[in-house]
Amino acid sequence: MISPEDIIQLTSNFAVAVLGVAFFLTVYRVIKGPTLPDRVIALDMLVGIAIGFIAVIAIRTGYTLYIDIAISLGLVGFLATVGFARFILARGMVGEQPPEGGPAVGGQKAKGKGGKSLRPAAVDAVPVNAKPRGGKKPGGSAKGEGNK
């Protein structure tokens, strides 16, 4: 009959082996890329794998403080991923072409069929000779209004 300690030892060894393979595959993705978002996702995956290693250590040793460390690492990893994502959005995708019909990236103008420049939909929604809203006439003042 197999004891519970033997089952925990066997499964934790299996988990460490699977996590080790996942670690090396993810490090390969961080190094190889091919794009910056791929690397950021791989770094986020490395945080998840590190949390897995910490959880296995916590189960093997029975020391529950490791679970708190894993939770803290998860929160910090999430914030780092959000920071990288904001950096990518602010920087733009250098060297990549915008999707067809999508917004231009890096100051390039999007082109439609026939080579014409595309304008955003909000520009087309407002007529050029639209009257100002609010009931005020341009250049005049309403009766009863003083200079304030």
C-alpha positions as CSV (number, residue, x, y, z in Angstrom):
1,M,0.0,0.0,0.0
2,I,1.3,3.5,-0.9
3,S,1.4,6.0,2.0
4,P,0.1,9.6,1.6
5,E,3.7,10.9,2.0
6,D,4.8,8.8,-1.0
7,I,1.9,10.1,-3.1
8,I,2.8,13.7,-2.2
9,Q,6.5,13.0,-3.0
10,L,5.7,11.4,-6.4
11,T,3.2,14.0,-7.5
12,S,5.5,16.9,-6.4
13,N,8.4,15.3,-8.4
14,F,6.1,15.1,-11.4
15,A,5.0,18.7,-11.0
16,V,8.6,19.9,-10.7
17,A,9.5,18.1,-13.9
18,V,6.5,19.5,-15.8
19,L,7.2,23.0,-14.5
20,G,10.9,22.7,-15.4
21,V,9.9,21.8,-19.0
22,A,7.5,24.7,-19.1
23,F,10.2,27.0,-17.7
24,F,12.7,26.2,-20.4
25,L,10.1,26.5,-23.2
26,T,9.0,29.9,-21.8
27,V,12.6,31.1,-21.5
28,Y,13.0,30.1,-25.2
29,R,10.0,32.3,-26.1
30,V,11.4,35.2,-24.1
31,I,14.7,35.0,-26.0
32,K,13.3,34.2,-29.4
33,G,10.3,36.6,-29.5
34,P,9.5,37.4,-32.3
35,T,7.7,40.5,-31.1
36,L,7.7,42.5,-27.9
37,P,4.1,41.4,-26.9
38,D,5.2,37.8,-27.2
39,R,8.1,38.5,-24.8
40,V,5.8,40.2,-22.3
41,I,3.3,37.3,-22.4
42,A,6.2,34.9,-21.9
43,L,7.5,36.9,-18.9
44,D,4.0,36.8,-17.4
45,M,4.0,33.0,-17.9
46,L,7.4,32.8,-16.1
47,V,5.7,34.5,-13.1
48,G,3.0,31.8,-13.2
49,I,5.6,29.1,-13.4
50,A,7.5,30.6,-10.5
51,I,4.2,30.6,-8.5
52,G,3.8,26.9,-9.4
53,F,7.3,26.1,-8.1
54,I,6.6,28.0,-4.9
55,A,3.3,26.1,-4.5
56,V,5.1,22.7,-4.9
57,I,7.7,23.7,-2.3
58,A,4.9,24.8,0.1
59,I,3.2,21.4,-0.3
60,R,6.5,19.5,0.1
61,T,7.6,21.3,3.2
62,G,4.2,22.0,4.7
63,Y,5.3,25.6,5.4
64,T,2.3,27.8,4.6
65,L,4.1,31.1,4.4
66,Y,5.2,30.1,0.9
67,I,1.5,30.5,-0.2
68,D,1.5,34.1,0.9
69,I,4.7,34.7,-1.0
70,A,3.1,33.1,-4.1
71,I,0.1,35.4,-3.8
72,S,2.3,38.4,-3.5
73,L,4.3,37.4,-6.5
74,G,1.1,37.0,-8.5
75,L,0.0,40.5,-7.7
76,V,3.4,42.0,-8.5
77,G,3.5,40.0,-11.8
78,F,0.1,41.3,-12.7
79,L,1.2,44.9,-12.1
80,A,4.3,44.3,-14.2
81,T,2.3,42.9,-17.1
82,V,-0.1,45.9,-17.0
83,G,2.9,48.2,-17.0
84,F,4.5,46.5,-19.9
85,A,1.2,46.6,-21.8
86,R,0.9,50.3,-21.2
87,F,4.5,50.8,-22.4
88,I,3.7,48.8,-25.6
89,L,0.6,50.9,-26.2
90,A,2.4,54.2,-25.6
91,R,5.4,53.2,-27.7
92,G,3.5,51.7,-30.6
93,M,4.6,48.7,-32.7
94,V,7.7,49.9,-34.5
95,G,8.1,48.2,-37.9
96,E,4.7,46.6,-38.1
97,Q,2.1,47.6,-40.7
98,P,-1.3,48.6,-39.4
99,P,-4.2,46.2,-40.1
100,E,-6.1,46.9,-43.2
101,G,-8.7,49.6,-42.5
102,G,-7.4,50.0,-38.9
103,P,-5.8,53.0,-37.3
104,A,-2.4,54.0,-38.4
105,V,0.5,53.4,-36.0
106,G,3.6,55.6,-35.7
107,G,2.3,58.6,-37.6
108,Q,1.5,56.7,-40.8
109,K,-1.7,57.5,-42.6
110,A,-4.1,54.7,-43.2
111,K,-5.0,54.2,-46.9
112,G,-8.3,52.9,-48.3
113,K,-9.0,51.4,-51.6
114,G,-7.6,53.4,-54.5
115,G,-4.9,55.0,-52.3
116,K,-7.2,57.6,-50.7
117,S,-6.5,58.6,-47.1
118,L,-9.0,57.4,-44.6
119,R,-10.5,59.8,-42.1
120,P,-11.8,58.7,-38.6
121,A,-15.5,58.2,-38.4
122,A,-16.0,61.0,-35.9
123,V,-14.8,63.6,-38.5
124,D,-17.3,62.4,-41.0
125,A,-20.2,62.5,-38.4
126,V,-20.0,66.3,-38.0
127,P,-21.1,68.5,-40.9
128,V,-18.6,71.2,-41.9
129,N,-21.2,74.0,-41.7
130,A,-22.8,73.0,-38.4
131,K,-24.3,75.7,-36.2
132,P,-22.9,76.1,-32.7
133,R,-25.1,74.5,-30.0
134,G,-26.4,76.2,-26.9
135,G,-28.6,78.9,-28.5
136,K,-26.0,81.6,-28.5
137,K,-25.4,83.5,-31.7
138,P,-21.7,83.9,-32.7
139,G,-20.6,87.5,-32.2
140,G,-23.7,88.7,-30.3
141,S,-24.8,88.6,-26.7
142,A,-28.1,87.5,-25.3
143,K,-30.4,90.1,-23.7
144,G,-29.8,90.6,-20.0
145,E,-26.3,89.3,-20.0
146,G,-23.6,91.6,-18.7
147,N,-19.9,91.4,-19.0
148,K,-18.6,89.2,-16.2
